[in-house]
């Protein structure tokens, strides 16, 4: 039995918090769950004057594009390991109009960023699925969406861990890391954050599933 491509690839674009997100390079198709936490992150970003934001594992750039669309006086940078997706991100930003001048980095997690690059917010949707939980994944996703954007080693935790471990160096004082993950990763994230002197709060998506964590410096948490 043949498997049809996802409708989003056939149509060529998807809406994401009001942004028109083209999928020319066939990046990961933006999910409603990602849209859910991105909208909440945007409300936090709006509280900062002239915030600096990094969309890491950017793929289509949907998260960063939504931030550019809804936050005034924001600087958004994009980091993505696959060069062909950077062209798609630039096209999606061009559709937003002259909102800002982002920087684009061909980057494996943080490795391609300038040594001194720091941010108020890091927004991350890393590959986090596991070969042990393939039953959760639709057949069309496995057949057509980039496996490198879906799967990670160590039961899906490998790139989550790299992102969190590198965050203290990349966050400005009072900075926040928002990261999407599987429910099974929540406890490991809490332990890793504690090991690094950070505080992680875990949150559910619109469907009631544990879906993302917000990681703060300890002194920030005490003031909240």
N, C-alpha and C positions, 0 to 999 in steps of 0.2 A: 504493500500500500504506500503510495507516494505521499509525502508531507508537503503541504503548501507553504510558501513563504509567509511570514507574518504580514498582516495587513499594512502595518506601518511602513515596511520596506516597499510594498507594492504601491502605496500612495506616495511615498517619498518624503513625508514629513509628519510631525506630530505637534500638537499644541502643548505648551508647558508653562503654566502660570502666566498665560498671555503672550508668551514668546512663540514665534514660529520656528520650530527646530527641524531643519533639514537633516536627512540621513544619507547623504550622498555616498559617504565612505563606509556605510553600514556599520556604524558604531553600535554599542549597546542601545537598545530602544529604551527611552526614558519611561520609568514606571510611575504609577500613581502614588506608590509608597514614598518614592523619592520626592515627588512633588509635595507631599504632605509635610515632610520635615524641612524641606527647603523653604516653604512658606513661613514656617515657624522661625527658622534661622533668619530670614529677612526681617522679621519684626525685631529681633535682637540687634541685627546690624544697623537698623535705622536709629537705634539709640546712641550710636557713636558718631562723633563729628569726623567727617572725612575718613571713613574706615578703609583699611586695606584688606582685601579678601583674596584667598587662593582657592580656586576650583581645581582640585587635584584628582587624578584619574578622570580627567574631564570628559573623555569620550566625545559626545556631540556638543559639549559645552552648555548643556541645558541648565545646569545649576547656576553657573556664572552668568549666563545670559539673563536668567530670571532676576538675579541680583542687580545687574546693570539696568534692567527695565524698571525696577521698583524702588531703587535706592538712589537718592541724589548724592552728588559729590563723593562717589565711591570709586576706588581703584580696584579693579578685578584682574588678577593674573590667572593664566590657565597653564596647567602642567599635564602632559599626556605622553605616554611612551610610544604611541604609534603615530608616525609623522603624517600619515594620510588623514588622520582625524583632525589634525591642526588646521588643514584647509577647510574642513567642514565647519569647525568652530568659527573661523574667520568669516565664512559666509553667513553663519547664523548671527554673528555680531553685526555684520554690515546691514542686516535687515532691521536692526533696532534703531539705526540712525546714529548721528554723531553724539553718543552719550559719554564716551571716555576713550582713552587710548590704552588698551590692555597690553600687557606683555605676554608672550607665548613661549613656553619652554618645552623642549623635547626632553622628557625627564622620567627616569625610573624612580618612582616615589619622589624623594627630594634631591636625588643625585644630580639632576640637570639644572637646578636653581642656582643663582648667584650665591656665593658663600654668605653674604650678609642679608639676604632676602628674609624679611620677617613680616608677619601679618597679624591683624586683629582677629581674623576668623580664617580657619582652614575648613573647607567643606569637602568631605571625602566620601565617595561611593566606590570603594575598592572592589576588586574581584573577591568574593567571599563564599562562594558556593563550594560544596565538597562532593567528591565522587561517591561518598557514602550516602548522599541524600539526593540521588538523581531522580528518585520517584517524585520529588516536589517540582520538577522542572518540566514544562511542557515540551512535547516532542519537537515542535517547530523552533523553539528556543535553542535546543541542543543542535538542531540541524542547520540553523541559519545564522544565529547570533555568534559573535566572536567568542570562542571558548576562553581566550586569554582575558576577556573582560568579565568572565563569569566565575572561573575556577581559580582556587589558590591552594597551595600546599598546606600541610598541618591542619587538616580538617577545615580548610577555608580561612584559617586564622593568620597565615604567614604575612600577608600584606597589611592586614589590620595592625599586627604587632609592629611592623616597620614604621607605619604611619604614626602610631602612638609614641613609639620610642623616639622618633625624630621630632616630634611636635615641640618639646620644650625649647629647642634651639630655634625653631621657626616661628614661634608665637611671640608677639610683643607682650609687654606686661599687661595683665588682665585679658589676655587673648583666650579664644575658645576654639576647640576642635569639635566639629560635628561629623560623626561617622556612621554610616549605614552598616548593618551587619545582620547575621542570623540570630535567632533567639538563643541558640546554643552557645554563642560567643559572649553573652552578657557577663557571666561570672568571671571569665578569663580577663575581660576588659577591666572589670573592677579590680582584680588582683594586680594587673599590670599597672594601672593608674596609681594604685597605692604604693607600689614598688618605686615609682618615679616621683612620688610626692605630689601627685595630681589627684583630683576628685572627679569621678565619673558618675553621671546620673543617666540611667537607662530609661527609654521611653517607648511607648507603644504607637503603632501606626493607626490609621483610620479603621483597620479591620480587627484591631485588638491584639495584634501580634507584636512582641518585642522586636523593634526594628532599627533603633538608632540610639547612640549615646552622645552626650555632650560632656566634653572633658575640659575641666577648668584648672587653673592654678589654685592651690589651696587657699591663698589669701583672698582670691576673688570669691571663692565659695563662702568664706566666712562673712563677707559683706552682703551676700544675696539674702 
